[in-house]
Amino acid sequence: MKTFPLNKAFTFLEPGPVVLVSTADQGRQNIMTLSWTMVLDFTPRFAFMTGPWNYSCKALVKTGECVIAIPTIELAKKTVQIGSCSGTEVNKFEKFKLTPLEAKCVGAPLIKECYANIECRVIDHITKHGIFVLDAVGAWIDEKHKEKHFFHAVGDGRFIADGEKINLRKIMIAKIPEGV
Ligand SMILES: Cc1cc2nc3c(=O)[nH]c(=O)nc-3n(C[C@H](O)[C@H](O)[C@H](O)COP(=O)(O)O)c2cc1C
């Protein structure tokens, strides 16, 4: 993994792909699948929704840290399987043959097999709605990763694979931060 400019980290989440969220509670590493994500601003600040029925939620509340890892379509099946079992019963890194890598700023691990990884700290937890607000504190990209297409949940068990990227910057009115 190579460091990735933090001010561009939002470009991985803005399209709303299915993501993996890693946590580590007292050395016990875990992964969950998540599709309810949101970009809040360019700082970069994100939000996602989860609740106490998930093992990851307890680790998030306790440690205040996680990594949002962005899988590409060759990991789609594994991603759904990861989101269909709980870390209370299985070590998902072992079961799904994924490699945890040490992050720089948080205790949760990066996932080597993912195209990008964003280290995050929880800055707010709106319990009424299960919303975690996160500040990204580090970002990584695997430049050698061949597959570059993400996938998106329809919500009914079907998924949409990313297609072609179209550059319409010239006609954008909204200001894009410098360097992005
Ligand atoms: C495609 C997909 C998307 C999901 N999105 C979310 C989500 O946005 N929020 C959530 O709380 N759970 C979501 N889940 C369910 C969790 O990933 C699932 O409950 C998981 O088993 C939790 O693991 P844990 O108990 O190890 O934390 C999703 C599952 C799948 C398969």
Ligand as a Chemical Component Dictionary entry (heavy atoms), coordinates in Angstrom:
data_LIG
# 
_chem_comp.id                   LIG 
_chem_comp.type                 NON-POLYMER 
_chem_comp.pdbx_formal_charge   0 
_chem_comp.three_letter_code    LIG 
# 
loop_
_chem_comp_atom.comp_id 
_chem_comp_atom.atom_id 
_chem_comp_atom.alt_atom_id 
_chem_comp_atom.type_symbol 
_chem_comp_atom.charge 
_chem_comp_atom.model_Cartn_x 
_chem_comp_atom.model_Cartn_y 
_chem_comp_atom.model_Cartn_z 
_chem_comp_atom.pdbx_ordinal 
LIG C1  C1  C 0 -24.076 -5.860 0.905  1  
LIG C2  C2  C 0 -24.234 -5.642 2.388  2  
LIG C3  C3  C 0 -24.356 -4.372 2.882  3  
LIG C4  C4  C 0 -24.509 -4.152 4.266  4  
LIG N1  N1  N 0 -24.636 -2.875 4.740  5  
LIG C5  C5  C 0 -24.783 -2.663 6.070  6  
LIG C6  C6  C 0 -24.874 -1.337 6.582  7  
LIG O1  O1  O 0 -24.794 -0.345 5.854  8  
LIG N2  N2  N 0 -25.036 -1.201 7.935  9  
LIG C7  C7  C 0 -25.107 -2.287 8.787  10 
LIG O2  O2  O 0 -25.261 -2.105 10.005 11 
LIG N3  N3  N 0 -25.010 -3.547 8.320  12 
LIG C8  C8  C 0 -24.829 -3.752 6.990  13 
LIG N4  N4  N 0 -24.689 -5.028 6.520  14 
LIG C9  C9  C 0 -24.742 -6.158 7.485  15 
LIG C10 C10 C 0 -23.434 -6.381 8.246  16 
LIG O3  O3  O 0 -22.313 -6.381 7.408  17 
LIG C11 C11 C 0 -23.567 -7.734 8.969  18 
LIG O4  O4  O 0 -24.552 -7.615 9.980  19 
LIG C12 C12 C 0 -22.269 -8.272 9.521  20 
LIG O5  O5  O 0 -22.439 -9.652 9.722  21 
LIG C13 C13 C 0 -21.812 -7.629 10.816 22 
LIG O6  O6  O 0 -20.636 -8.281 11.224 23 
LIG P1  P1  P 0 -20.077 -8.212 12.717 24 
LIG O7  O7  O 0 -21.132 -8.764 13.643 25 
LIG O8  O8  O 0 -18.842 -9.053 12.665 26 
LIG O9  O9  O 0 -19.794 -6.766 13.003 27 
LIG C14 C14 C 0 -24.526 -5.259 5.157  28 
LIG C15 C15 C 0 -24.368 -6.561 4.642  29 
LIG C16 C16 C 0 -24.226 -6.753 3.286  30 
LIG C17 C17 C 0 -24.057 -8.157 2.769  31 
# 
loop_
_chem_comp_bond.comp_id 
_chem_comp_bond.atom_id_1 
_chem_comp_bond.atom_id_2 
_chem_comp_bond.value_order 
_chem_comp_bond.pdbx_ordinal 
LIG C1  C2  SING 1  
LIG C2  C3  SING 2  
LIG C2  C16 DOUB 3  
LIG C3  C4  DOUB 4  
LIG C4  N1  SING 5  
LIG C4  C14 SING 6  
LIG N1  C5  DOUB 7  
LIG C5  C6  SING 8  
LIG C5  C8  SING 9  
LIG C6  O1  DOUB 10 
LIG C6  N2  SING 11 
LIG N2  C7  SING 12 
LIG C7  O2  DOUB 13 
LIG C7  N3  SING 14 
LIG N3  C8  DOUB 15 
LIG C8  N4  SING 16 
LIG N4  C9  SING 17 
LIG N4  C14 SING 18 
LIG C9  C10 SING 19 
LIG C10 O3  SING 20 
LIG C10 C11 SING 21 
LIG C11 O4  SING 22 
LIG C11 C12 SING 23 
LIG C12 O5  SING 24 
LIG C12 C13 SING 25 
LIG C13 O6  SING 26 
LIG O6  P1  SING 27 
LIG P1  O7  DOUB 28 
LIG P1  O8  SING 29 
LIG P1  O9  SING 30 
LIG C14 C15 DOUB 31 
LIG C15 C16 SING 32 
LIG C16 C17 SING 33 
# 
